[in-house]
Amino acid sequence: MKTFNLQGTSLGVVCLCALLLIGGCKKELANDSTKLKKPDLLLSNDVGIRKTKVLRQSPGLKIEVKGETIERISPTLKSIDKITSILTEEQGQKNQGGVMTNASATFTATLNGTYYNCYAELNYPGPYDWYLINWNTGVYTYIGSSTDYINFTVQKPSMYGNYRVWGEGPYGAGFTGYQYMGDSYSGVSIVSGVMSFTDTTAMVTIEVRLASAMEDHLANFADPLNYMSDDDYNNYAESVGFDEFLPMREFEAHFGHYSLRQKIESEEIAWLNSSSDPWLVSTNPDDLYTIEDEYDRVFRNQYSQIKIAGNLYEPVSATKTIETAMSCSQSSGVCTDKDFNVDWYDLPDGRRIHYKVLMSPSEADNSENANNVLRAFFKGKIKCYQKKGSLFSKRRTQMAVRIQGTAYRWAQYLGNCNVVHHNFDENKPLRRSYHRDREKRYRTNNIHVKTCESYATLTVGSTTFSQPLN
């Protein structure tokens, strides 16, 4: 175990207005939003390859009600079982026509710049609590409460979805039909259980979009709550069912895709529940896979497969043995794929950080690495855990990762690293999260990153330390 000079201070910051209590709702919803209760939000877990779609609350959509609103009728969504049953039935029947309780149920959504102007109406007399449901993913959001109709705006969702409105009140309940919102996904489909991209450009475009959605989703929820202590923030995030990985889940659910990311996530949960100190018993599952890129894990299936331009890519071996050093010849530039500096450290306040600083191929595939040349992929990653009862669990706290180094271009595959290609300095803002990571990729075979010139700076709260590759 390595030893570091660690100093910690409190995480006090200036109090900010917590307007975005459910991911950015406007003033009209602020009062009603405070009435949301935990049972309304923590409805299910995603488990298994053949899981059915389930309802869960999204605090990520920004909604503003236009016109008069009333007191929320019920603090929770009462029709969970009924909605789930209809959703599951339609999923099985591949029914895209929509189920409406009566012919006059109405839902329109018209794009106006970055917002959709929406209108929903049910035939039965109100009042109603209104909910917006992404019918592809089973994610729902409370809109507001009004009479038998409601006008509202929705900021354009980052993740594409097929949406319906559900209204329920003391005299009845019902669905509207469908409206698509958000930009559709192009250049990607599922072929025989494998996510297939038309070309690399299509993959990178969706990757950038998903990465932006992830950052925005976390920022919209976490940044206004910076005034809270870690304990208060974690308790609040759990009480409202905040899921920082929701954009990834929505993308996966849209295609019915069981990803490598989901597989590793489920294995980590089981690993944490396996022992009072699992680090002393076995290796964190996150460290055991050759695919290190977070978004690559989303795109690949549970067997680490992906298709690009009709070509199937899969690692020679999906899993690996953790190494403590890298076999690399600075004179020839030939390197083998091994992890560096995978370790954990107990902070004075009882939290445990698990970190790794590594260099590996950006695409660890049999066809692309036949020449045994390292495609430069430099990554720093840190996760935080804390004991909850007798077992460890993931812990949200302020974290950031910064990676720096120099990349060289090779004159030929076995030539010297003699031309500086790029001095990189990749940073990420300090933000409260389960984990933070930063990476630098070069999608070419003739880039080499020297271990002696590359390092990651890892920050947890006010504690900062650097880890080189060598």
N, C-alpha and C positions, 0 to 999 in steps of 0.2 A: 504494500500500500504506500502510495506517495504521500508526502506531508507538505502542506502549503501554509504560508503565512496568511491567516484569515482574520479579517476584522469586520465586525458587523455593527450596524447602527439601525435605528428604527426606520420604518418605511413611511414616515409621515410626509404627506404632500398636501398642497393647498386644496381645500374642499371645492369640488365642482358640483354644479347642479345635476342631479341624477334624472334628467329628463327622459333618457332612453331606457326606461325601466324594462321594457320588453323589446329592446333592439331598436329604439328610435321612434316610438309613437309620438305623435304631435300633441299639442296642448289639450285638444278635446278628449284625448284618451288617457291623459295622465292620471286623473282621479280614479277612473274605472280600473286602470291597470293595477293600481295598488291593492285592489281587492282580490287579485288572483291568488289562489291557494295551491299548495303543493300537490294535492291529489289530482288537480286539473292538468298537471304538467308532467309528472313522472309516470308515464303510462306503460312503458315497455322497454325491453332490451332487444337489440338485434343479435340473434344467436342462430348459428347453423347455416348451412348452404341453402336449404329449401325454406327459409323463413318466409312467412306471409307478411304483406304490408300491414303496418300498424299505425295507429294514431299517436302522434307525439307533438308537443307544442314547439313552435319555432318562435324564438324571441328576435329573429333577425329581420323580419319584414317591417318596413316603415309605412304606417297607415295613418291617414288623417280623415276623420269623419267630417262631412260637410252638412251644415244645418243643425237642427236641434237633436240633442241626445237625452236619454233618460237614465235613471239609475239601473245598473246591471241587475237583471232579474235573478239569476242564479250565479253564485260565485264559481261554479264549475260547469263544464260541458256535461250534460246529463245523458246524452244519447250516444255515448261512446260505443256501447255494444251494438246498437243498431247500425251506426255508421260503419263500424268495422266489418259487420256482417255483409253489408251491401258492397263495400269496397272489395272484400275478399271474393264475393260472388262474381263481381264484374272482372276481377283479375283472372279468375278461373275460366270465365266465358270469353275473355278477350273482347268484352262489350265496350265499344267506344261511343255508343249512342247517347249514353247518359240516362239516369233515372230521375224523373221529376215526380213529385207527389201530385201535381196537378198541371194542367196544360198552360196555365197563365203564369207559372213561375218564370221569372225573368232575371237574367244576369248579363250585363254588357260591360265590356272593358275596352276603352279606346286610348291608344297610346298618344300622349301629349308631351313630347320631349323626353324627360327622364321619368315621368309619372304616367300611370294609367288612371283615367277618369272612369270610375266604376259606379254602376247602379244595380241594385238587387231588389226584387219585390216578390212577395208571396201572396197567394190569393186569400188565405185565411186572415181574419183580423189579428192585429198585433195585440200587445207589444211582443218584440223578439230580441233575444241576444243573437247577434250575427257572427258567424265564423267563416273565415276563408280557408279552404282546404286544398292543398296541392294533391291532386288525385293520383299523380304518378308515384308519390312518395309517402302519402299518409301523414304529412306534416300540416298542422292546422294553426291558425292564428286568430285570436279574438279580435274582432273589428270594433264593435261598439254595440250599443242598445238603442232601439228606436221603435217606431210603429211598424206598419206592414211593409215599409220600404226603407232603404238606406242609400244615401249618396256618400261615396268615399273615394279617396285616391290611394293608390299603392305605388310606392317607388318601384321602378322597374327591377324585378328580381335578378340577381346575378346568375342564379341557376334556373334553367328553363323548366316550365311546369305547365300542367293542364289543371286549371283551377275551377272549383265550384264554391258556391256560397250555401251555407246551411243556416237556417234560422230556427230557433226553438223558443217557445214561450208558454204561458199557462194555458193557451187554448189550442195549441197545435205546433207542428214542426214540419220542416220540409227542405228539400234540395232545390237548387236551380240547376241549369245545364252547365256546360263547360265553356271556359274561355282560356285560350293559351296566353301566357304572359312570359316575358323574357325572350332573349334571342335563342332560336333553335340551335342545336348542335349540328355542325356540318363536318363531313369528312370522317365520321366515326359510326360504327355499328358493331353489333355482336354477331359473330359468325362461329357457329358450333362451340359456343361457350367461351370464345376468345374475343377480347376487344380488338377491333380491326380499324386501323386508320388508313386513309387513302394514301397518305405520304407523311413524311416527317414534319412538314410545315403544318398540316392539320393537327398533328399531335401537339406540337409546340404552342399553337394558337390556343387550344383548349387548356393546356397546362398553365399558360400565362393567365388565362381567364379564371381558372380555378384557384390559382395562387392569390390573385387579387381579391377574389371572393372570400377566401379564408382570412386574409389580413383585415379586410373591411368588416367582416362578421365579428371578429374578435375586438377590433377597435371600437365598433359601434356599441358593443356591450360593455367592455372593460374600461375604456378611457374615461367615461363620465363618473366611474366609481373609484377613481384613484384615491379619493380621500378616505376610503375604507381601509381598515386593517386587513391583513391576510385572512384572519379568522372570520371576520364579518363578511368579507368578499366571498370566501368559499361557502359559507352558510347561505348567503343570499343566492349565489349562482346555483347551488343545489336546490334551494327552495323554489326557484322559478324554472328549474329544469334546463338551464343553459347548457348547450352542447357545442363546444368550440369546433368540433369536427363536422358540424351539420352540412356545410357546403359539399364536403367530400361524400357524405352519406346520401345527399340528395342526388348527386351526379351518379353514384353507384346504383341507387334505387331506380333512377329514371330508366336505366338499361337492364334492370334485374341482374346486376353484375355482382358476383361474390368475389371480391378483390383480395389480393395478397395483403393489402392493408388491413382488411377486416379479419383475415386469418391471424395475422400477427397480433392484432388488438385482442382477440379472444384468447389467444395463447398467453398473452401478458396478464390478463385478468386471472386466468387459472393459475399462472405462476405465482402471482401475488398472494393468492389464497392457499398456496400449497404448504406454506411454512411461516413461522413467526419471523424468520429472517431468510427469505429465499435466496439472497445473494450467497449465503454460506452453503447452500445446498446445490444450486444449479445456476446456469447462465441465463441472463435476461433474454427472452426470445427475440427481442429487437436486435440483438447482436449476432444472431445466428443465420441471417439471410444474406445472400450475395447481393441482392437488390437493396441498395441503401437510399436511393432517391425516394422521397415521400410521395411524389406525384406519380412516379413510375410504379410504385406499389399500388396506387389507386387504379391505374390502367391495366395492370397485369391481373390475371385470375389467380386462384389459389395455388395453381401449379407454376406460377411465375411466367406464364406465357403471354405473348402479345403479338399482334400482326401489324406490320407496316408495309404498305404497298404490296400486299399479297404474300409477303414473306413472314413465316412464323419464326419468332425469336424466343429462345428459352435458354437459361443458364446451363452450363455443363452439369453443375450441381446447384440446386436451389439453396441448400444450406452449407455452412462452412464451419471450420474449427477456428476459434479465436486465437490469433497469434499476437505476440508481444513485440514483434519486430518485422521489418519489411526487407525482403531480399531485393536489393537494387544495386546495379552497377552504374556508378556515375560516369564512368568512361564510355560504356557502351549504350547507356540509356535504357537497358532492358530491365524491367521490374516485374515482379509477380504480385498478385493481388492479395495483400494482407492488411489487416487492421492495425492501427496504432493506438496506444494509450486509451484502452477501454478500461475504465475503473470507476469506483464509487468512493464517496467521501461523506462522513457524517458531520453535519454542521453543528455548532454549539447549541443551537436551539432545538435540536432533536430531529430536524429534517435530514433527509439523505438525498444527495445529488448523485446521479448516475450520468457519466459523460463519456463521450468518445470523440477523438480527433483522428480522422482516417483519410486515406487516399485509396481510391479504387476505380475501376473502369466505370464510365458513366452509363454504359450498357454492357453488362456482364453476360454476353451471349456467345454461344459456341461459334457461330458463323463470323462474328465481328472480331473475335480475339484469336483467330487461328494463327496470327503472326506473333502472338505472345507479347504484344506491345501494349503498354498501359495507356488507355485514354484518360486524360487527366480529369479526375473528379475528386475535389478536395472538400471535406465536410467537417464541420464542428457541430456537435449536438449535445444538449444537456436536458435532463429530466429531473423532476423533483418528486419525492415521496415523503410520506410521514406516517407514523404508526397511528392507526385508528382502532382502538381496542387492542387486540393482541396481534393484528396483522397490519402490514403496510398497505397504503393506498396511494393513488396518484394525488398530488397536491398542487394547487395553483399558487404561483407566487411570481413576483416580478423577475423576469429573466431576459437575457439577451445574449446573442452569440455574434462575434465578429471574427472573420477569418482574413488573413493577409498572407501574401506570398508573391513569388515570381514564377512565371511560366516561360519555358523555353521551347523554341521550335527546332525540331530535328531536321538536319539536311537530308537524312535518309533514316530508315527505320533503325539501323544499327550505328548511326553516326553519333557524334558528340552533341551535347546540349549547348550549342555555341551561339544561338541567336535569341536574344530576349524578345519574347512575343508579347508579354503583358505583365505589368505589375498590378496585382489585384488587391483590393481592400473592400471587402463586402461586409456591410454592417446591418444590424437590425435594431429597431428601437426597443428600449426596455418596456416590457409589457407583462401583465399578470397572466400566466398560462401554465398548463401542465408541463409542456416542453417547448423548447425553442431550438431552432437549428438554422444554419446558414451554409450554403454550398456554392462552389464555383465549378462550372462544367465547361469543358471544351469538346464540342461534338466533332472531333477530328482525331485521326490516329497519330499525328506527328507533333503532339504536345507533351512535354515532360515537366513535372513539378518537382524540384529538388526538395528533399526532406529537410535539409539544413536551413532552408530559407522560407519555410512555411509554418505557420502557427495559428492557433485559435485563441481568442480571448473570451473567456466564459464568465458571465456575470449573473449572480443570484442576489437580488436585493442590492445591498451595498458591498457585497463581497465579490471581488474580481481576481481572477488568476489566469495565466496564459499557459498553454500547452503546445510545445513544438511537436513536429512529427517524429523527429529522431530521438 
